[in-house]
Amino acid sequence: MDDRLSDIRTAAIIGLGLIGGSMARDLAARGVRVLGWDADKESLRAAGDAGAVHHPLPDDLRGVDQADVVVLAVPVLAAPDVLRRAVRAAPGARLITDAGSTKQSIIRAAEGLGIGERFVGSHPLAGDHQSGWAASSEGLFAGARVFLSRTHSTGDEAMGMAAALWEMAGARPEVMDAAEHDRRLAWTSHLPQMVSSALAAALAGQGIARGELGPGGRDVTRLAGSSPEMWADIAIDNAAGLSAALQAAEDQLRTMRHAIDSGSHARLRDLLAGCRSWHAG
Amino acid sequence: MDDRLSDIRTAAIIGLGLIGGSMARDLAARGVRVLGWDADKESLRAAGDAGAVHHPLPDDLRGVDQADVVVLAVPVLAAPDVLRRAVRAAPGARLITDAGSTKQSIIRAAEGLGIGERFVGSHPLAGDHQSGWAASSEGLFAGARVFLSRTHSTGDEAMGMAAALWEMAGARPEVMDAAEHDRRLAWTSHLPQMVSSALAAALAGQGIARGELGPGGRDVTRLAGSSPEMWADIAIDNAAGLSAALQAAEDQLRTMRHAIDSGSHARLRDLLAGCRSWHAG
């Protein structure tokens, strides 16, 4: 790994939000030269002031060809187009990767652009309901799982560099097939987000403020503060998997409601006991 | 208030779980003599060993008549029957109150027993997904809101003593009509509990362990670890209010699912933006 690490001398981070900004901070702290770009020029300037970006890139990404590694950290529906721009400007980068919450669409885009051998899909499990450069921090990925997904043709060098990149940030890489990733994440990540938001919407519709909730209710609705743009992207991009998961949550709510409506104490208690067993897991 | 406080020399705590156990610890620490009862004799013994209960009561509650104040802290469906036993054994207590999550049923029971003048319904917002004596702690109610509900005939002395009792434990009393309490709590407390459990049930049905979730998903499912018995009681007791709230959550999930199925990015983003505005309060 030391060999691979020493290979990453210059990295380009495209998108300096929570994920990209934190990665830029981590790499700069490890002595990597960081080229950075963000659509928001305030964030780009702030990242430069913080010493996390050594060289800002223009909107056409000219100069990105100096990077050994290019990391896309932009919303998932924007990523294919940004990838196209990055590939045009950096034809020779040895690794191009991303950090999005879905993996099939960006991998299809990489294959379509003919860069499958040098592309690795990445997804660090280090989100938060806060977003943007201001929410970024050094060490965000410390101990976090990061899923790595291959294209049809990802080479060993790119895979090794992607693992080294994330290990450099303290994360723990795990290889996962892109289709399996999107199917699983629909349940483990996208569904909890939507359930939290649906509860928030129901309470908002009733005119109940978040401050009226107890600590438990505040926990359940914490994710409702997440970025609407980012999550609309993820949900639309992973529609098939997420739709099935949402249906399952609706079914469970309806089952509980019917038990309550019919006064079936034992049935409701058994349902809730199953939930507690799962929680104790 | 100091006058009223000094009036509470001996209190009986019936039920030594999270709420009753914490109240016993608080009162004992403030110099009140605490009589205690619990169906679980291990808890009763442990509360004695911890110095939170000075005198254990037998199952027929003989001796409870020494108390100035009787506090019921038992599951809401058991409370009316325990109240009947307590009233039989302590005909003269100046305040009888409870700590349950619903208020209409216990108030109806108190009125039916002819003790409306001395009864105040209480509900401290200090729950947790953990339960039982082992989860109790001194200071649990510090800063917590506690709702106080009158019967048709609650007297000023009982109301003042109830406020003093909870202030003694550091809580902040607020008077609320029982019907309004149950209607609001269906949304602010009972619905978040059921939504968290429904998400847990959906994930359990898919064979996904809680450890696979990120920090956000773990927050959303934290309440799923709550006591099944306690929450089945609450849900059945507050069926009318909770059923409407569950229906609203189902409706919101379905609306999101339809936006996702139809690829309506703008519609989904607007829905999520509404949730974030609500979250920001």
Interface residues (C-beta under 8 A of the other chain):
Chain A: L77 L125 A126 G127 D128 H129 R184 W187 T188 S189 L191 P192 Q193 M194 V195 S196 S197 A198 L199 A200 A201 A202 L203 A204 G205 Q206 I208 A209 R210 G211 E212 L213 G214 P215 G216 G217 D219 V220 T221 R222 L223 A224 G225 S226 S227 P228 E229 W231 A232 D233 A235 I236 A239 L242 S243 A245 L246 Q247 A248 A249 E250 D251 Q252 L253 R254 T255 M256 R257 I260 D261 G263 H265 A266 L268 R269 D270 L271 L272 A273 G274 C275 R276 S277 W278 H279 A280 G281
Chain B: L77 L125 A126 G127 D128 H129 R184 W187 T188 S189 L191 P192 Q193 M194 V195 S196 S197 A198 L199 A200 A201 A202 L203 A204 G205 Q206 I208 A209 R210 G211 E212 L213 G214 P215 G216 G217 D219 V220 T221 R222 L223 A224 G225 S226 S227 P228 E229 W231 A232 D233 A235 I236 A239 L242 S243 A245 L246 Q247 A248 A249 E250 D251 Q252 L253 R254 T255 M256 R257 I260 D261 G263 H265 A266 L268 R269 D270 L271 L272 A273 G274 C275 R276 S277 W278 H279 A280 G281
